[in-house]
């Protein structure tokens, strides 16, 4: 694995950050709608779990496409910073979320030594779930929920992250490979 960053790598990472800044910014009102809809059934706590996978996409995509140590963390931070600068609902707190999500995402690729990028992608869905859930135990008061609720929240979060930051990211990379848009030929 070559670790030297090229200008093309930096530009691609910046583009991922910019694109996901907009996606994340759009997700703010979507989250509010999901939350309001679920509140009618007493399930508002699940809004974050259902939508979190979308907010976890930049990191795995950056890692998988660039195959560089730290690309996932930086991609997630760029997406969070862009969302904040676009006027996202969560202000500067978005940076802390991006930091936590970036660490969770990056950890999956680190566990395979940045060698098996497919396994790293799938592991990043699990590590992203564990790290962000651990953070919400503290930040969002999840530690006060009963065990059954915690298990349900964890499973829904994992499914969201697995689908958006795993399956969709994988499909996006395969489409990019087929398009030869990023090839050096």
N, C-alpha and C positions, 0 to 999 in steps of 0.2 A: 504494500500500500504506500503510495507516494503521499507524503504529508505536506509537500510544498504547495502553498496556496498560489493559484494563478489569478490574473485579473478576471478571467472568465469565471472562476469559482466565486470570487467576491461579488461580481455582477449578478450571478445566478442566486447567490444567497440574499443579496439585496432585493432582487425581484420576488423571491419567495416571501421575504419579510413584508414587502409592500402589498403583494396580493393578499396575504393573510391578515394584514392590518385591516384591509377593507372587509374581508370575510368576518373577522372578529368584531369589527364595529357594527356590521349588519346583524350579527348574532345578539347584540345587547337587547334590542327590542324583541327579537324572536324569543329570547330567554324570558323576558317579561310576559309575553303572551302565553308561553307554555306554563309559566308559574301561575298566572291568573287562571288559566283553564284548569289546571290541576287543583288549585285551591278550592274550586267548587266541589271537589270530591274528597277534600281533606288530604290530598297527596302532594301538596306544594313542595314538600321536602325533596321530591324526586325530580324537580325541574333542573336543578344543577346537574344531577347524575345523568339525565337523559341528554343534555346538551353539551356536557363537558368535552366529549370526544371531538367536537368541531374545534374547540379552542386548543386542542392538542395536536393538530395536524401539521403545523409548520415545522416543528422539530424533527419528527420522523422523516418527513419529506426531504428536508435539508440533509439529514444524515444519509439517507438512502441514495439520494442523487449525487451528493458531493463526495461521499465516502471519506470524510475527514473528521478527525477527532475534534470535538467541540462544535461542529456544524449544527447539530440539533439544538444545542443550548443557545447558540447565537441566533439561529433562525427563530426560535420561540421568543427570545428577548426582542428581536427586531419586530416581530408581529405584535407583541404586547406594546412596545413603545409606539408603534404606528397607530394602534388602536387608541392609545392614550392621547396622542397628538391630534387624532381625528375628532376628539371630544367624546370618547367612549364613556359610558355611564359610571365606570368605576374609578375614573381619574388615575392618580399616581399609584393607587393600589393595584392597578393592572400590571405594573412592573414587577411587583412581588409575586403575583400569580404567574407571570411569564417566567420568572426565576424558578419557582417551584416546579412548574410544568416542564421547563427546559431540563432541569436536573433529572426529573422522572423519566423523561424521554431519552436523554443521553445515557442514563444508567443501563438501559437495555442493550445498547450497542457496546458499552464498556464491558458488560458481563461476558461477551464473546470475544473480547480483546480487539474489537474493531476489525475482525477478520471475516466473519460470516454475516454478511449484511442482511440476508433474508431472516436468519434466526434472530439477529439483533432487532429487526423491525418488529417481529412478533413478541420478543421479550420486552421491547419498549412499551408495548401496550400493557403488559403486566406491571412493569416497574413504574410506569406513569400512573397507573391506577393506585398502586400501593403508596407511592410518595404523595400524590395529591390527596388521597384519602386520609393519610396520616396527618397532613396539614389541616384538613377540614375537621379532624377530631379536635384540634386545638382552636383553630380560627373560628369555625362555624358552630362550635358547641356540640359536635356529633358525639363526643364522649358521654353526654348526658342521655343519649338514646338507649333503649333497651337492646339487647343482643340481636334479637330477631330483626329489628329495624336496621341495625348496622349491617347485617348480612345482606338484607334486601337492597340497601343503598349501594353497598360494595358491588354486588352482582350487576345492578343496573348501570353503575358507573363503568365497570369493566366492559360490559357489552357495548356501551356507547363509544368508549375509547377503542375497543377492538374493531368496531365497524368503521368509524371515521378515521382514526389515526393508524389503523392497520389495513383493513380491507380497501378502503377508498384510496389511501396513500399508495398501496401496492398497485391498484388499478391505474392510478395516475402515472406512476413510474413506467408501467408497461405500455401505456399509450404514448408516453414520451419516447420510450425506446423504439416503438414501432414507427413513430413519426420521423425518427432520426434527427430531430430538432437539436438535440444536445450532443450528437456524435461529433467527433473530431476528424471525421473523414474529409 
